[in-house]
Amino acid sequence: MKASIFSRLMLYLGIFFLVLCGLTYFALSTYFEIYYTQTRTDALKANTEEILEIYKQEGLTSELQSLINTKGEEGTVIQIIPNNTTSGEGSTSEGMGTMGGSGQGQGRGQGQGNGSGQQNSFETQMAEHQDGQSFMMVSGNNDHTVEWLSYKKVAEDGAQIVGRIPFYSVHDVVHIVQNFLLVFLFIIFGCSLIFAYFFAKGISKPIINLNRISKEMGSLNFTQKYKGHRQDEIGQLGETLNHISDKLETTIDQLQIELNKERTLEKMRQRFTAQVSHEIQTPLAIIKSYAEALEDEILDTREEEREYFITIEKEADKISGIASDLLDLSQIESGAYRLKKEKVLGAEVLGSVVERFENTYPEKNIRFENNCDPELMINMDRKRMEQVIYNLLDNAIKHVTPENGVIEVKSEARSGNWAVSIYNDGNRISENELDQIWGYFYKAKSDKKGTGLGLAIVKGIIQCHGGQMAVENRESGVWFEVTLPLK
């Protein structure tokens, strides 16, 4: 690929500069010839008309002859041909007297070598053209001819003032310029090829590097980055690739985390399903067996029947509690969970739940300490907060060890929050499980009791109140805390 990009770019740039140099050579050589010819023609007209004006005023004087000679030094030949010219010899003599510079030698050659025949040819060519007309004139013999760029003006006395310049001089200048342009353009073309080489290399190298980076990105390798410092479009493309690489790497990492969470959640759901099935199956089996005993009338006394009815009711309450937890969890997940907040005494809500557990588990060492103002009013959904405290205490009762281990319940106002903490003696929670215990369906492997919904419901209710949860392993047990904002 490297050879392909580089060679194509070099080829295109080489063709471009070759065509550009060719067009430049053609345009310069062509238009220079036109421009130079036109410039010499304009100068010839100006010189001829200048001589004509002096001739009109003073005639053919020595001063005029000197001026004509001066024009001849510039390569211009000016002739004054009187109107009474009758012979080739006279004409030639007059022409000799009025020519300047190179024109003298040419006039002398005409007069001596060809005589009147050549002069007649000159006069014939002159006669073919009108006053103020520029034209080409040919002079010389069969062995040597010269083209003249000529301009004719006629004086008031009929004399003809003819300005001429050898056309070969124009060709020589144009030829010199064309050769110079040719050499110059060859140099430019060579420099252009060198420029094209480094230009193509400067473009192809970063493009090849960017292509390599993009291939690595396609292979999910995001360690390769563009490290150039260009400020052009290639540099911007490199920065864009770096940005895309970073975003893809971050997104893939997040997707991997979410995938791992989903896998963990799926395992938790499977465990939860099995646990819920077990939790429901046990009370259902008890209800069924007790109901069959009542149906078969195998009990001897009304007191025994009453105990069976009470047991059936308790087991039904367990099933109802599981169903209620599932409903609460579903509402929290869907966002349909609604609170009915009101101003209530925090100590009263907390004390009512603690009292219920103290009466239910008199053998447990439950200590309650309220460090808040007993009259402190807190904006909360009383029923839901009682559910939170109940779940936390129920969790502590299940895991306190030994059987008479301490369970401490504390309440205090701290940093604008109402904080309720519950501590129980017992086994510490594994550090890698501390962040997971608030998750839905989560249940520790060592936990043989419950459905694993209690703490998930605690989290949902506290977050709906705008509060926070915390858990921490202490020296000989586990400490939980929930906080609600006082304002």
Buried (B, 14 or more C-beta within 10 A) or exposed (E): EEEEBBEEBBEEBBEEBBEBBEEBBEEBBEEBBEEBBEEBBEBBBEBBBBBBEBBEEEEBEEEBBEBBBEBBEEBBBBBBBBEEBEEBEBBBBBBBBBBBBBBBEBBBBBBEEBBBEBBBBBBEBBEEBEEEEBBEBEBBEEEEEBBBBBBBBBBEEEBBBBBBBBBEEBBEBBEEBBEEBEEBBEEBBEEBBEEBBEBBEEBBBBBBBBEEBBEBBEEEEBEBEBEBEBEEEBBEBBBEBBEBBEEEBEEEEEEEEEEEEEEBBEEBEEBBEEBBEEBBEEBBEBBEEBEEBBEEEEBEEEEEBEEBEEBBEEBBEBBEBBEBBBEBBEEBEEEEBEBEBEEBBBBEBBBBBBEBBBEEBEEBBBEBEBEBEEEBEBBBBBEBBBBBBBBBBBBBBBBBEEEEBBBBBBBBBEEEBBBBBBBBBBBEBEEEBBEBBBBBBBBBEEBEEBBBBBBBBBBBBBBBBEBBBEBEBEEBBBBBBBBBBBE
